[in-house]
């Protein structure tokens, strides 16, 4: 029975250590995941705008400037 108790204690200790590591990783990665999500949303918006305006060909410098302003970050 002592063997089972020792194994259980070791398992609990391993889980605590793993949980601490996971919490640290989540803290480090969360800002990156949020930034990636914002970037993906921005890119989706750009894609929709490009698809909506794909039939428009710039005919003048003003057209190019307007398109540039539309897509400028």
N, C-alpha and C positions, 0 to 999 in steps of 0.2 A: 504494500500500500504506500510506503514511503516513496517508492520509485514513481508512482503516479502523481503524488503530491509534488515531488521535485520537478517532474516534467510539466505539470500544470503551472507551477510558479515560473518556470523558464519561459513557457508560452506567453504568460501574462506580461512578463518583462519584455519579451520580444515585441509584443503588440504595442506596448507603451512606447517603445523606441521607434517603431514604425509609424505610429500615429504622430509623434513629434516631428519626424522627418517629413511626413506628408503635409502637416500644417505649415512647416517652413517652406516647402516647395510651393504650396498654394499661395502663400503670402508673396513669394517672389514672382510667380507666374501670373497672378491675377491682373496686374497692370498691363502686361503684354497681351493677355487674352482680350482685355477690354479695348486696347488700342487696335488689335487685329479686327475686332468686331466693328469698331467705328470705321476702320479703313474699308472693310467689306461693304458696309452700308453706303459709304461715299462712292465706292466703285460701282455699286448697283445703280445709284442715282446717275452717275456719269454714263453708264451703259444705256440706261433708259433715255437719257437726253440725246445721246449719239444716235440711237435707233430712231428716235422721233425726228431728228434733224438730218437723217442720212440722205434724204432726197435733196437737201439744200447744198448746192455747190457755191462756194464763195465766188462772187463775180467782181469784187473790188477789194481794195485794202480795208475799207470800212467793214465789209462782211467778215474778213479775216480777223479784224480787231474785235468785232462783236463775238465771234466764236471763241477767241482767246479769252475774253472776259468771262464768258459763260463757263469755261472749263478751268479757269485759274483757281488754284488752291488758296 
